[in-house]
Amino acid sequence: MSPSIIKAIWRYRGFILGSVKREFEARYRNSLLGAAWTILQPLAMITVYTVVFSELMRTRLPGMGSPYAYSTFLCAGLLTWGLFSEILQRGQSVFIENGNIIKKLNFPRICLPAITVLNALINFCIAFAIFLAFLLVTRNFPGWIALYAVPILIVQVAFAIGLSVIAGVLNVFFRDVGQFVGILLQFWFWFTPIVYSTATLPQSARTLIRMNPMTPLAQAYQGIFLYKQTPIWRDIWPVALLAVALCGLGLFLFRRHAGDMVDEL
Amino acid sequence: MGAIQIKGLGKAYKQYPSQWARLAEWIVPFGAQRHQKHWVLQDINFEVKAGEAVGIVGSNGAGKSTLLKLITGTVRPTAGEVVLHGRVAAMLELGMGFHPDFTGRQNAIMGGQLLGLSLETINNLMPAIEAFAEIGDYIDQPVRTYSSGMQMRLAFSVATVQRPDILIVDEALSVGDTYFQHKSFDRIRTFRKEGTTLLIVSHDRYAIQTVCDRAILLEAGHVKMEGPPIDVLDYYHAMMAERDHYKIRQLALADGRVATISGTGEVYITDAQLLDESNQPVKSVKVGQDLNLVVSIKARVDLPRVVLGFMITDRLGHCIYGINTHRLEQPLENMVAGEEATYCFRFPARLGKGSYSLSLSLSRFDSHLDKNFEWRDNALMFHVFNTKREDFVGSSWLDAKVDITRQPMHE
């Protein structure tokens, strides 16, 4: 990241944090339960998966006897995928949605993706805290090894930021990008071992899925929270490098076209 | 603090024949340029000194709003540069980019933060913002429930809660009701006195004339004219009146004012005089004195209908009185080429002390916007003195009388 962008974000931190807070509040305005919904949603998701897959369908993962194993497996992948897809989905439209203020006020445009990312992170943290609580209650908490999730998360968020800034800038000029991102995310989700395990796949599909940069990340989370394994770092490094490269490309595109953006909004 | 320098400023929008051409230009390295530049502003040079108030006028699409956006930095220039000294507050269009789902208060805070104020400062200023906007309990309602006038009130209150070094206002004020317009102009005037530089775009002649020291006329992306507001506005006025074949002349008058003459000239004014009761030309008029305005005209071509009008304006350009022969129901019909006519308007000078200017117009109907044969700003000037009547203030002599009834005191 270049110093000028960091400086801009720091100088407008009040606006960024204020916007994050306001967006959070606005979402639950006119609702009776308010912020409780942030907790209820992931709670409902975990409950449904546990009941449906573990109790009703009696889905078992190979080699795991625990009734909670499959829902742990699912949540580890699904919640983190949710973070990734929210950053990308909201990021690709952030400049278009805020065209109103971009056209009227002069402020560093980079604040807008920063707000999106922070918002997604907050939602994720709440949901993930529920998940961790669930693990604690069902006595499946992996212990200190859970901290290994932090570097994986950093890589994933960087990956998402890079992609979302690229998509966000391109989308202003080519509105096809926004449509494309929606489709891409659907395919990508099923192309990533989140609801299934690669162990159940034929060899040919396994090699193909290993090419997907999201695969080692999803597997790392599942490894940490289900199998209590340290991540396989040599699988993570290439993704980290790719994330840095995407962030660089995003920054380049942003720098080059941020000025022209207002002409297209 | 507060100076604005604009050097060689220009803005062009890129126009691509298709989205594919744009894609090609982005992707193909060292490829040819595939866009055409559509210039909306070109070669703009001017300077605004600290504390000066400048109005920008021009017809729709002349580039006024783009110019302000370039100055505030929301739009990036294609050529040239803008140098600003000091803190800028801008009101471009309506609402300052308010978010419809957030409350007025939240939006005010957000707006303040975007102006570079800290949360603490904004919270301290919040009572002042609320008091000035006068929108009552609506401050805690989502902005989508606001009327456009209420949005404007809030936006203006936020933008001007602290005196900026430079205030930029685009049209926005015309949305508010008369009460708020007056209130906001009072605030602008106060800022002016305290040294704020003002740049304002408006179609409101009154606003520009009373607030600005100087006006700039933009026409098709270029600076067409720059000078005292009254002269520029007269010129603009004349320009707007009719766009086809006609000439605009400006004559410098002895007292430094400028007389603008415009029109097609199909019928024109040959002579105009202001005469007293004994038909002697007057420059100094006594309050209440009977005056004769004698105007001679001559037609160059055959004309079905001709209307002569006059308007008296005070020193600041405010209209005091105006009438024409259309409204008096005495239009001249079927003038033939070469025909001459002389008008004599009689009226008492029920005016207050001061200097006045008289403008004349020759048109077909009521408005010179329909057909402008001749428009002559500042055709005649005169002063009104008060030597005989009781002293009074204001521009109209209403000749008030008074009856007083005293109530007897009771024990």
Chai-1 contact restraints between the chains, C-beta under 6 A:
chainA,res_idxA,chainB,res_idxB,connection_type,confidence,min_distance_angstrom,max_distance_angstrom,comment,restraint_id
A,G14,B,Q113,contact,1.0,0.0,6.0,A-B,restraint_1
A,G14,B,S118,contact,1.0,0.0,6.0,A-B,restraint_2
A,G14,B,L119,contact,1.0,0.0,6.0,A-B,restraint_3
A,F15,B,Q113,contact,1.0,0.0,6.0,A-B,restraint_4
A,F15,B,L114,contact,1.0,0.0,6.0,A-B,restraint_5
A,G18,B,Q113,contact,1.0,0.0,6.0,A-B,restraint_6
A,R22,B,F102,contact,1.0,0.0,6.0,A-B,restraint_7
A,R22,B,Q106,contact,1.0,0.0,6.0,A-B,restraint_8
A,A26,B,D101,contact,1.0,0.0,6.0,A-B,restraint_9
A,A26,B,F102,contact,1.0,0.0,6.0,A-B,restraint_10
A,N100,B,G97,contact,1.0,0.0,6.0,A-B,restraint_11
A,I101,B,G97,contact,1.0,0.0,6.0,A-B,restraint_12
A,K104,B,L92,contact,1.0,0.0,6.0,A-B,restraint_13
A,K104,B,G97,contact,1.0,0.0,6.0,A-B,restraint_14
A,L105,B,G97,contact,1.0,0.0,6.0,A-B,restraint_15
A,L105,B,L114,contact,1.0,0.0,6.0,A-B,restraint_16
A,N106,B,T72,contact,1.0,0.0,6.0,A-B,restraint_17
A,N106,B,G73,contact,1.0,0.0,6.0,A-B,restraint_18
A,N106,B,T74,contact,1.0,0.0,6.0,A-B,restraint_19
A,F107,B,L114,contact,1.0,0.0,6.0,A-B,restraint_20
A,G259,B,R76,contact,1.0,0.0,6.0,A-B,restraint_21
A,V262,B,V75,contact,1.0,0.0,6.0,A-B,restraint_22
A,D263,B,Y13,contact,1.0,0.0,6.0,A-B,restraint_23
